[in-house]
Amino acid sequence: MALSFFDQFASPTYLKVPLIALAIALPWVLYPTPTSRWLNNRLLTLQGWFINRFTQQLLLPLNVGGHKWALLLASLMVFLLTQNLLGLLPYTFTPTTQLSLNMGFAVPLWLATVIIGMRNQPTAALGHLLPEGTPVPLIPVLIIIETISLFIRPLALGVRLTANLTAGHLLIQLIATAVFVLLPMMPTVAILTAVVLFLLTLLEVAVAMIQAYVFVLLLSLYLQENV
């Protein structure tokens, strides 16, 4: 029973072929494609409004140099949001519960922000490793601490997203199992547990949206330090 709870996080296979690439690519089919018409339908209008508002909010603290990242960050936000929400449906697989996938996004994008900072303003980028006014005896220690914290950033990005989604899925499965077990023995308790399950599902929907936003927001903050 304990192992079956974690089976939902295993990458699905068909004839020993991993289907994670299919799980990543197929959700894009759900989005309507823009048209050349002057007037769009309501779904396209809502989609465009959401992406525009999110991009404006995300790029607000960035200078003009960081606006080149608008398309990348908006696409990443839409991708993470779609994967997180679709993973809450029954009999689906959530690719963003895989640490390897999340680290595959976090490490290259974080490294790109660091390289941009080293190329454009190396003095300011290295200055973040040593706060102004630091006593001389503490300088080596602070440089080591700040360097470690810099390299932990992509790990924190990937682990945060993976841990939050994994914990939510496990809680939902545990409480759903409790509902089925309690239903024949204690129907009243099972109904109350089902209400808790419904509220937890609503919470997980919010967590799925918030975690996608936090992932992209932290990347924009790392970018802000280096442009």
C-alpha positions as a LaTeX table, in Angstrom:
\begin{tabular}{lrrr}
\hline
Residue & $x$ (\AA) & $y$ (\AA) & $z$ (\AA) \\
\hline
Met1 & 0.00 & 0.00 & 0.00 \\
Ala2 & 2.83 & 2.40 & 0.87 \\
Leu3 & 4.46 & 1.88 & $-2.51$ \\
Ser4 & 1.21 & 2.33 & $-4.42$ \\
Phe5 & 0.92 & 5.91 & $-3.13$ \\
Phe6 & 4.09 & 6.81 & $-5.02$ \\
Asp7 & 3.17 & 4.99 & $-8.22$ \\
Gln8 & 1.42 & 8.14 & $-9.45$ \\
Phe9 & 4.80 & 9.89 & $-9.66$ \\
Ala10 & 6.38 & 7.23 & $-11.87$ \\
Ser11 & 6.84 & 8.24 & $-15.48$ \\
Pro12 & 4.19 & 6.42 & $-17.57$ \\
Thr13 & 5.40 & 4.01 & $-20.23$ \\
Tyr14 & 3.79 & 2.23 & $-23.17$ \\
Leu15 & 5.62 & $-0.77$ & $-24.62$ \\
Lys16 & 8.57 & 0.32 & $-22.45$ \\
Val17 & 8.62 & 3.74 & $-24.15$ \\
Pro18 & 8.47 & 6.70 & $-21.68$ \\
Leu19 & 5.48 & 8.94 & $-22.32$ \\
Ile20 & 6.69 & 11.96 & $-20.38$ \\
Ala21 & 7.46 & 13.80 & $-23.65$ \\
Leu22 & 3.86 & 13.22 & $-24.73$ \\
Ala23 & 2.58 & 14.46 & $-21.37$ \\
Ile24 & 4.63 & 17.63 & $-21.81$ \\
Ala25 & 3.67 & 18.31 & $-25.44$ \\
Leu26 & $-0.04$ & 17.45 & $-25.55$ \\
Pro27 & $-1.36$ & 20.21 & $-23.21$ \\
Trp28 & $-0.33$ & 22.82 & $-25.76$ \\
Val29 & $-3.06$ & 21.46 & $-28.05$ \\
Leu30 & $-5.66$ & 22.69 & $-25.57$ \\
Tyr31 & $-4.80$ & 26.32 & $-26.21$ \\
Pro32 & $-6.54$ & 28.07 & $-29.11$ \\
Thr33 & $-4.28$ & 29.42 & $-31.84$ \\
Pro34 & $-4.44$ & 33.16 & $-32.62$ \\
Thr35 & $-6.19$ & 34.20 & $-35.80$ \\
Ser36 & $-5.70$ & 37.07 & $-38.23$ \\
Arg37 & $-9.24$ & 38.34 & $-37.70$ \\
Trp38 & $-9.92$ & 41.74 & $-36.20$ \\
Leu39 & $-12.27$ & 40.25 & $-33.62$ \\
Asn40 & $-11.42$ & 37.07 & $-31.68$ \\
Asn41 & $-13.70$ & 34.80 & $-29.71$ \\
Arg42 & $-14.04$ & 35.09 & $-25.94$ \\
Leu43 & $-11.53$ & 32.34 & $-25.16$ \\
Leu44 & $-8.79$ & 33.94 & $-27.26$ \\
Thr45 & $-9.55$ & 37.35 & $-25.78$ \\
Leu46 & $-9.34$ & 35.98 & $-22.23$ \\
Gln47 & $-6.12$ & 34.14 & $-23.02$ \\
Gly48 & $-4.51$ & 37.24 & $-24.51$ \\
Trp49 & $-5.66$ & 39.43 & $-21.60$ \\
Phe50 & $-4.24$ & 37.02 & $-19.02$ \\
Ile51 & $-0.85$ & 36.74 & $-20.73$ \\
Asn52 & $-0.62$ & 40.52 & $-21.24$ \\
Arg53 & $-1.50$ & 41.31 & $-17.62$ \\
Phe54 & 0.89 & 38.71 & $-16.28$ \\
Thr55 & 3.74 & 39.90 & $-18.51$ \\
Gln56 & 3.20 & 43.54 & $-17.51$ \\
Gln57 & 3.19 & 42.62 & $-13.82$ \\
Leu58 & 6.27 & 40.45 & $-14.14$ \\
Leu59 & 8.34 & 42.96 & $-16.09$ \\
Leu60 & 7.35 & 45.94 & $-13.95$ \\
Pro61 & 10.51 & 45.95 & $-11.76$ \\
Leu62 & 12.82 & 45.13 & $-14.70$ \\
Asn63 & 14.57 & 47.68 & $-16.88$ \\
Val64 & 14.38 & 47.66 & $-20.67$ \\
Gly65 & 17.19 & 45.13 & $-20.99$ \\
Gly66 & 15.17 & 42.53 & $-19.11$ \\
His67 & 12.14 & 42.91 & $-21.37$ \\
Lys68 & 13.80 & 40.58 & $-23.88$ \\
Trp69 & 12.87 & 37.76 & $-21.52$ \\
Ala70 & 9.13 & 38.52 & $-21.71$ \\
Leu71 & 8.29 & 35.76 & $-24.21$ \\
Leu72 & 10.38 & 33.14 & $-22.40$ \\
Leu73 & 8.99 & 33.91 & $-18.93$ \\
Ala74 & 5.38 & 34.13 & $-20.13$ \\
Ser75 & 5.70 & 30.82 & $-22.00$ \\
Leu76 & 7.26 & 29.17 & $-18.95$ \\
Met77 & 4.45 & 30.46 & $-16.74$ \\
Val78 & 1.75 & 29.14 & $-19.09$ \\
Phe79 & 3.54 & 25.79 & $-19.36$ \\
Leu80 & 3.95 & 25.30 & $-15.60$ \\
Leu81 & 0.41 & 26.46 & $-14.89$ \\
Thr82 & $-1.03$ & 24.05 & $-17.45$ \\
Gln83 & 1.00 & 21.08 & $-16.24$ \\
Asn84 & 0.22 & 21.73 & $-12.57$ \\
Leu85 & $-3.53$ & 22.11 & $-13.10$ \\
Leu86 & $-3.92$ & 19.18 & $-15.49$ \\
Gly87 & $-2.05$ & 17.00 & $-13.01$ \\
Leu88 & $-4.92$ & 17.40 & $-10.54$ \\
Leu89 & $-7.31$ & 15.57 & $-12.86$ \\
Pro90 & $-7.91$ & 11.86 & $-12.16$ \\
Tyr91 & $-5.76$ & 9.31 & $-14.02$ \\
Thr92 & $-3.29$ & 11.93 & $-15.21$ \\
Phe93 & 0.47 & 12.31 & $-14.85$ \\
Thr94 & 2.09 & 15.51 & $-13.58$ \\
Pro95 & 5.52 & 16.02 & $-15.21$ \\
Thr96 & 6.31 & 18.87 & $-12.80$ \\
Thr97 & 6.45 & 16.40 & $-9.88$ \\
Gln98 & 9.69 & 15.12 & $-11.43$ \\
Leu99 & 12.72 & 16.85 & $-9.93$ \\
Ser100 & 14.74 & 16.19 & $-13.08$ \\
Leu101 & 12.30 & 18.19 & $-15.22$ \\
Asn102 & 12.13 & 21.10 & $-12.77$ \\
Met103 & 15.91 & 21.22 & $-12.43$ \\
Gly104 & 16.14 & 21.12 & $-16.21$ \\
Phe105 & 14.23 & 24.40 & $-16.25$ \\
Ala106 & 15.81 & 25.97 & $-13.15$ \\
Val107 & 19.51 & 25.39 & $-13.77$ \\
Pro108 & 19.84 & 26.69 & $-17.37$ \\
Leu109 & 17.65 & 29.75 & $-16.75$ \\
Trp110 & 19.43 & 30.62 & $-13.50$ \\
Leu111 & 22.80 & 30.12 & $-15.21$ \\
Ala112 & 21.69 & 32.41 & $-18.05$ \\
Thr113 & 20.91 & 35.21 & $-15.57$ \\
Val114 & 24.32 & 34.77 & $-13.92$ \\
Ile115 & 26.16 & 34.79 & $-17.27$ \\
Ile116 & 24.28 & 37.93 & $-18.35$ \\
Gly117 & 25.29 & 39.66 & $-15.12$ \\
Met118 & 28.94 & 38.63 & $-15.47$ \\
Arg119 & 29.01 & 39.79 & $-19.09$ \\
Asn120 & 27.18 & 43.11 & $-18.77$ \\
Gln121 & 28.19 & 44.30 & $-15.30$ \\
Pro122 & 30.81 & 42.03 & $-13.71$ \\
Thr123 & 31.62 & 44.46 & $-10.89$ \\
Ala124 & 28.02 & 44.72 & $-9.71$ \\
Ala125 & 27.46 & 40.96 & $-10.15$ \\
Leu126 & 30.48 & 40.12 & $-8.00$ \\
Gly127 & 29.54 & 42.90 & $-5.57$ \\
His128 & 26.47 & 40.91 & $-4.53$ \\
Leu129 & 28.82 & 38.40 & $-2.92$ \\
Leu130 & 30.05 & 40.97 & $-0.39$ \\
Pro131 & 27.61 & 43.38 & 1.33 \\
Glu132 & 28.83 & 46.95 & 1.74 \\
Gly133 & 30.35 & 47.82 & 5.11 \\
Thr134 & 31.33 & 44.27 & 6.02 \\
Pro135 & 34.06 & 44.05 & 8.72 \\
Val136 & 37.39 & 42.85 & 7.33 \\
Pro137 & 37.59 & 39.63 & 9.42 \\
Leu138 & 34.16 & 38.53 & 8.13 \\
Ile139 & 34.89 & 39.10 & 4.44 \\
Pro140 & 36.13 & 35.53 & 3.61 \\
Val141 & 33.27 & 33.93 & 5.53 \\
Leu142 & 30.60 & 36.11 & 3.92 \\
Ile143 & 31.99 & 35.53 & 0.43 \\
Ile144 & 31.79 & 31.76 & 0.99 \\
Ile145 & 28.24 & 32.01 & 2.40 \\
Glu146 & 26.99 & 34.24 & $-0.43$ \\
Thr147 & 28.60 & 31.99 & $-3.05$ \\
Ile148 & 26.91 & 28.92 & $-1.56$ \\
Ser149 & 23.57 & 30.75 & $-1.45$ \\
Leu150 & 24.03 & 31.74 & $-5.10$ \\
Phe151 & 24.55 & 28.13 & $-6.19$ \\
Ile152 & 21.66 & 26.89 & $-4.04$ \\
Arg153 & 19.17 & 29.09 & $-5.92$ \\
Pro154 & 18.43 & 26.68 & $-8.81$ \\
Leu155 & 18.20 & 23.76 & $-6.38$ \\
Ala156 & 15.70 & 25.70 & $-4.27$ \\
Leu157 & 13.65 & 26.53 & $-7.38$ \\
Gly158 & 13.38 & 22.93 & $-8.50$ \\
Val159 & 12.90 & 21.37 & $-5.05$ \\
Arg160 & 10.24 & 23.92 & $-4.02$ \\
Leu161 & 8.06 & 23.17 & $-7.03$ \\
Thr162 & 8.56 & 19.41 & $-6.78$ \\
Ala163 & 7.98 & 19.21 & $-3.02$ \\
Asn164 & 4.81 & 21.31 & $-2.98$ \\
Leu165 & 3.16 & 19.41 & $-5.82$ \\
Thr166 & 4.25 & 15.99 & $-4.53$ \\
Ala167 & 3.01 & 16.71 & $-1.00$ \\
Gly168 & $-0.35$ & 17.91 & $-2.31$ \\
His169 & $-0.87$ & 14.84 & $-4.50$ \\
Leu170 & 0.05 & 12.51 & $-1.64$ \\
Leu171 & $-2.36$ & 14.24 & 0.75 \\
Ile172 & $-5.20$ & 14.01 & $-1.76$ \\
Gln173 & $-4.56$ & 10.32 & $-2.35$ \\
Leu174 & $-4.26$ & 9.54 & 1.37 \\
Ile175 & $-7.50$ & 11.32 & 2.27 \\
Ala176 & $-9.34$ & 9.79 & $-0.71$ \\
Thr177 & $-8.20$ & 6.34 & 0.42 \\
Ala178 & $-9.45$ & 7.12 & 3.94 \\
Val179 & $-12.87$ & 8.10 & 2.54 \\
Phe180 & $-13.27$ & 4.74 & 0.74 \\
Val181 & $-12.09$ & 2.79 & 3.80 \\
Leu182 & $-14.36$ & 4.64 & 6.25 \\
Leu183 & $-17.48$ & 4.67 & 4.07 \\
Pro184 & $-18.75$ & 1.15 & 4.96 \\
Met185 & $-17.83$ & 1.45 & 8.66 \\
Met186 & $-18.51$ & 5.09 & 9.61 \\
Pro187 & $-20.50$ & 6.91 & 6.91 \\
Thr188 & $-20.71$ & 10.18 & 8.87 \\
Val189 & $-16.95$ & 10.36 & 9.34 \\
Ala190 & $-16.46$ & 9.43 & 5.69 \\
Ile191 & $-18.71$ & 12.31 & 4.59 \\
Leu192 & $-16.80$ & 14.77 & 6.77 \\
Thr193 & $-13.54$ & 13.42 & 5.37 \\
Ala194 & $-14.91$ & 13.87 & 1.84 \\
Val195 & $-15.65$ & 17.52 & 2.65 \\
Val196 & $-12.05$ & 17.93 & 3.83 \\
Leu197 & $-10.90$ & 16.28 & 0.59 \\
Phe198 & $-12.93$ & 18.75 & $-1.48$ \\
Leu199 & $-11.46$ & 21.73 & 0.42 \\
Leu200 & $-7.97$ & 20.28 & 0.05 \\
Thr201 & $-8.51$ & 19.92 & $-3.70$ \\
Leu202 & $-9.45$ & 23.60 & $-3.91$ \\
Leu203 & $-6.32$ & 24.41 & $-1.93$ \\
Glu204 & $-4.21$ & 22.34 & $-4.31$ \\
Val205 & $-5.63$ & 24.22 & $-7.29$ \\
Ala206 & $-4.46$ & 27.45 & $-5.64$ \\
Val207 & $-1.08$ & 25.90 & $-4.80$ \\
Ala208 & $-0.64$ & 24.76 & $-8.41$ \\
Met209 & $-1.19$ & 28.31 & $-9.67$ \\
Ile210 & 0.88 & 29.96 & $-6.95$ \\
Gln211 & 3.86 & 27.64 & $-7.39$ \\
Ala212 & 3.97 & 28.28 & $-11.14$ \\
Tyr213 & 3.89 & 32.02 & $-10.47$ \\
Val214 & 6.53 & 31.84 & $-7.73$ \\
Phe215 & 8.90 & 29.85 & $-9.97$ \\
Val216 & 8.75 & 32.47 & $-12.72$ \\
Leu217 & 8.75 & 35.39 & $-10.26$ \\
Leu218 & 11.95 & 34.22 & $-8.59$ \\
Leu219 & 13.59 & 33.83 & $-11.99$ \\
Ser220 & 12.61 & 37.43 & $-12.82$ \\
Leu221 & 14.10 & 38.59 & $-9.52$ \\
Tyr222 & 17.36 & 36.80 & $-10.31$ \\
Leu223 & 17.29 & 38.48 & $-13.70$ \\
Gln224 & 16.65 & 41.86 & $-12.09$ \\
Glu225 & 19.90 & 41.56 & $-10.13$ \\
Asn226 & 21.92 & 41.02 & $-13.30$ \\
Val227 & 20.49 & 43.42 & $-15.89$ \\
\hline
\end{tabular}
